[in-house]
Amino acid sequence: MKNNSRVTKSLKNVKVALVFYFVNLVLQFFYRKIFLDYLGSEVLGLNTTAMNLLQFLNLAELGVGAAVSYSLYKPLAINDYQQINEIVSIQGYLYSKIGVVVFFAGTVLMLFFPVFFSDIKVPLWYAYATFGVLFVSALIGYFLNYQQVLLISDQKEYKLNYVLQGVKAVKVVLQLFSILLFSNGYIWWLFWELMAVFVTVGGIKYILKLEYPWLKTSIYSGKELIKKHPEITSKTKQLIAHKFAGFALNESSQLIIFAFTSLSFIAIYGNYLLVIAGITALLGAVFNSTNAGVGNLVSEGDKDKIFSVFEELFTVRFFLAIVACYCIYKLTPAFITLWVGKKYLLANSNLFLLVLIMFINITRLTVDSFLNAYGLFKDIAAPIIELIINIGLSILLGYFYGFNGVLIGVIISMGLIVLSWKPYFLFKSGFQINLKYYVVMYSKLLLISLLVVFITEYLMSFSKIVSNTSVFQFLLYSSIIVLVFSSILLSFFLLFTKGMRQFFLRFKIYLVK
């Protein structure tokens, strides 16, 4: 019964996440166009900069949310309301402290706005107003919306998305119409941005009251209760290293790429990143919705069932990652040619390495999800070692081989930590079974995928369609290659992998019920 409930909730999370993903994708397409046409690139750039500054400030969260989510899985599974109230109260207390730090840091940051934005062509108050509105939203998240973690941990993220993504969609539509209809459109943009914050708060509070009428939390009691739940503090301390190292890893890689390439190359590289980021976000919308279900499963302690679900999720994610990566490699050059022209194409070797990094980033998330569910954050040396190796090799190889060298440095560091250490750590400390099961499973999936790539390449060699001559030809070629590759790969996975058969059986049972 519990299992069915877990599957049902996960599928609801996936469906709602996908719907809002496509809604926001469409809205963002119009949003960017209208924003640029009516307000200009200066205001859009200001907007982006303000968001990036807030992302940096939000590093102060330091993994508290992840630590609290882990601590909530077991009490939610056994309906221990008192413990749930205590843990959420602790989060409220910790978030209030973080909120104070973020407030002062943001205030100090604003003192330097005249220096940061000395060259902007719009009035300086635009910078203060934009950052201020987004800043208020971030602070409210720390002081008022901290209880939403309960919905996420309880596999009810779809209800949270009704509010978060629903309000966001309405907000964007109102902003677009305001920009189109009013001469002071940016003032209205700020107004709707601020209104959305308060509507979101009210919506979340309403859902929490309906779902958890017994929820009684107190920021003040959280200070005393923190001693009762030391695992939250210890997990948070462990996550600090992961958070900062992850941020530094991403930022350093971008800086090293900038150092060994030109501004014109960066512009070309950015077009490819948009494609990769869009597909990655789509897969994230599907699989991130299952994280709470994994946490709930692990809290039950059935080792055989836990590993069985791991194999199932890993196989399905591997399948989708292979399909996405192969299709991006085959179709992106034609898409770029039709979109912005041949002069914006990267070399095939560049694209191959980018796709390989994308593949590792997608497939790693199943291991990461189970590590989080087990609360296995104590390997603080791993992200630091990955950062050191990444920077060292990227600079060294970038010096000799340019852009490809930087990417190879990233791949080697990911191979050592993401593909090797992380699975070993999970199997040793989480599943407590021999790593050979993972090695065999991964090898089988990879060999099947490579075989299907060769089969598809052979079959497509008979195609007379030229994909980069027109939009119609591109769509026709894309449809054929996606259909051929995914159909053959799915057939092989169903024949030779237990995980894919389990997934289809589970899906069949769900449809029947």
Secondary structure by P-SEA (a helix, b strand, c coil): caaaaaaaaaaaaaaaaaaaaaaaaaaaaaaaaaaaacccaaaaaaaaaaaaaaaaaaccccaaaaaaaaaaaaaaaacaaaaaaaaaaaaaaaaaaaaaaaaaaaaaaaaacccccccccccaaaaaaaaaaaaaaaaaaacccccaaaaaaacaaaaaaacaaaaaaaaaaaaaaaaacccaaaaaaaaaaaaaaaaaaaaaaaaaaaacccbbbbcccccccccccaaaaaaaaaaaaaaaaaaaaaaaaaaaaaaaccaaaaaaaaaaaaaaaaaaaaaaaccccaaaaaaaaaaacaaaaaaaaaaaaaaaaaaaaaaaaaaaaacaaaaaaacccccccccaaaaaaaaaaaaaaaaaaaaaaaaaaaccccccaaaaaaaaaaaaaaaaaaacccaaaaaaaaaaaaaaccccaaaaaaaaccccccaaaaaaaaaaaaaaaaaaaaaaaaaaccccccccccaaaaaaaaaaaaaaaaaaaaaaaaaccaaaaaaaaaaaaaaac
